[in-house]
């Protein structure tokens, strides 16, 4: 397996976390709402890294897509947090625009990354949420379709 820590998408997630940490360190310590929000923001950034790690660690398309979905949600939550910070009167809110730019760069890497998921490496998702395109929830897999489980992982 490729060392995911050296991939552009993982490195960008680290950059987002470090920038976010620096910005949230500017939150006044006596502001309980911003302190709570700091935990949520850093939690979203850490979730992105954890789910990237999870997706890199498996072959299954549906598990990769499930992780990708959670990454997308966390990134979108971070993106819209600018408005919350502005509404709460955070004085250095303009710094948060850096996060928004980094997330846009991350999004472009994300699109490329998800596009490399091997759609043939799946076990039918009976919920039908993360099946590859064209695979129904009641699709019956043949044994030969599962041959990939014994292959060495060469996926992203």
C-alpha positions in Angstrom: 0.0 0.0 0.0 1.2 3.4 -0.9 2.3 5.5 2.1 -0.9 7.6 2.4 0.8 10.1 4.8 2.8 11.3 1.8 -0.2 11.8 -0.6 -1.2 15.3 -1.6 -4.7 14.9 -0.1 -3.4 13.8 3.3 -0.8 16.5 3.3 -3.5 19.1 2.5 -5.6 17.7 5.4 -2.7 18.3 7.7 -2.3 21.8 6.4 -5.9 22.5 7.1 -5.6 21.2 10.6 -2.5 23.2 11.4 -4.0 26.4 10.0 -7.3 25.8 11.9 -5.4 25.1 15.1 -3.5 28.5 14.7 -6.8 30.3 14.1 -8.7 28.7 16.9 -5.9 29.4 19.3 -6.9 33.1 18.8 -10.3 32.4 20.3 -10.7 34.2 23.7 -10.4 31.6 26.4 -13.2 33.1 28.4 -15.7 32.7 25.5 -17.5 29.4 26.2 -19.3 29.4 22.9 -16.1 29.9 20.9 -14.4 27.3 23.1 -17.1 24.8 22.3 -16.9 25.7 18.6 -13.2 25.2 18.7 -13.7 21.6 19.7 -16.1 21.1 16.9 -13.9 22.7 14.3 -10.8 20.8 15.3 -12.9 17.6 15.5 -14.0 18.1 11.9 -10.4 18.5 10.8 -9.3 15.4 12.7 -12.3 13.5 11.3 -11.1 14.3 7.8 -7.7 12.8 8.6 -9.1 9.7 10.4 -11.5 9.0 7.5 -8.7 9.4 4.9 -6.7 6.9 6.9 -9.6 4.6 7.0 -10.3 4.8 3.2 -6.6 4.3 2.4 -6.6 1.2 4.6 -9.4 -0.8 2.8 -10.0 -2.1 -0.7 -13.8 -2.1 -0.6 -15.5 0.5 -2.7 -18.4 1.0 -0.4 -16.2 1.5 2.7 -14.0 4.0 0.7 -17.2 5.8 -0.4 -18.6 5.9 3.2 -15.4 7.4 4.4 -15.4 9.9 1.5 -18.9 10.9 2.4 -17.9 11.7 6.0 -14.9 13.6 4.8 -17.1 15.7 2.5 -19.5 16.5 5.3 -16.7 17.5 7.7 -15.1 19.7 5.0 -18.4 21.4 4.2 -19.1 22.0 7.9 -15.7 23.7 8.2 -16.4 25.7 5.0 -19.6 27.3 6.4 -18.2 27.9 9.9 -16.9 31.3 8.7 -20.5 32.6 8.9 -20.9 31.3 12.5 -17.6 32.9 13.6 -18.7 36.2 12.0 -22.1 36.0 13.7 -20.4 35.3 17.0 -18.2 38.4 16.6 -14.9 36.6 16.3 -12.5 39.6 15.7 -10.1 37.7 13.5 -12.8 36.0 11.4 -11.0 37.1 8.1 -8.3 34.6 8.8 -10.8 31.9 8.4 -10.9 32.7 4.7 -7.5 30.9 4.5 -9.3 27.7 5.7 -11.9 28.2 2.9 -9.2 28.4 0.3 -7.4 25.4 1.7 -10.7 23.4 1.6 -11.2 24.3 -2.0 -7.7 23.0 -2.8 -8.6 19.9 -0.8 -11.9 19.5 -2.7 -10.0 19.4 -6.0 -7.6 16.7 -4.6 -10.7 14.9 -3.2 -12.4 14.7 -6.5 -9.3 13.2 -8.2 -8.8 10.8 -5.3 -12.4 9.5 -5.3 -12.2 9.1 -9.0 -9.4 6.5 -8.6 -11.5 4.2 -6.3 -11.7 0.8 -8.0 -15.4 0.2 -8.6 -14.8 -3.5 -9.2 -13.7 -4.0 -5.6 -17.0 -4.1 -3.9 -19.3 -6.2 -1.9 -22.9 -5.4 -2.5 -24.3 -2.8 -0.2 -27.8 -4.0 0.7 -28.7 -0.4 1.7 -27.7 0.6 -1.9 -26.1 3.8 -0.8 -22.5 3.1 -1.6 -22.8 0.5 -4.5 -20.8 1.3 -7.6 -23.0 2.9 -10.4 -25.4 0.4 -11.9 -25.3 -2.1 -9.0 -28.7 -2.6 -7.3 -29.2 -3.4 -3.6 -30.2 -6.9 -4.4 -27.3 -7.6 -6.8 -26.1 -11.2 -6.4 -22.3 -11.4 -6.7 -20.5 -14.3 -8.2 -17.6 -15.9 -6.5 -15.2 -14.8 -9.2 -16.2 -11.1 -8.6 -14.7 -11.4 -5.2 -11.3 -12.6 -6.4 -9.9 -9.2 -5.6 -10.0 -9.9 -1.9 -6.8 -12.1 -2.3 -4.9 -9.5 -4.4 -2.4 -7.2 -2.9 -3.8 -3.7 -2.4 -2.8 -1.3 -5.2 -5.7 1.1 -4.7 -5.3 4.7 -3.6 
